[in-house]
Amino acid sequence: MTAPVRVLLFASARTAVNSARIERKVPERGLPVRQFLDELVRDYPALRPVTEVARFVRNGEYLMGTRGRIGPGDELAIHPPYSGG
């Protein structure tokens, strides 16, 4: 059995999903990040506008847009624009 992808949600992403963290199963070979996000948006439609402007961090490293793949056991953080002090 493969480990799920952990999705960490911040600011408006958290609000859109009503949770700070969700887990999703992916195939053993993983998925392209864009496809993974499209599937998230399908299940959480309020997340769509957030994913259009957010930055993504996979396993502690910022992605260039939505390039790359998400595999079992990965962690993806969704960081929408936010400010604070």
C-alpha positions, 0 to 999 in steps of 0.5 A, a space after each residue: 500500500 502506498 502512502 497518500 500525498 499530504 496537502 497542506 493548505 494555508 490562508 484562503 486555500 484553508 478557507 476554501 477546503 475548510 481544513 488545514 490538511 487533506 490527504 489524497 491517494 495517487 497512483 504508484 507512478 504519481 501524477 503531473 502536478 497540474 493533473 493533481 491540482 485539477 483533481 483537487 479542484 474537481 472535489 473542492 471547487 472553491 479552491 479553483 481561484 486559489 490555485 490560479 494564483 498560489 505558489 506550490 511547495 513540494 517536499 519543502 522546495 518551491 515548484 516552478 509553476 505547476 511543473 513536476 510530479 506528485 508521488 505517493 508520500 509527497 507533501 504539497 503545500 499550497 500558499 496563496 498570496 497573503 500578507 501580514 506582519 
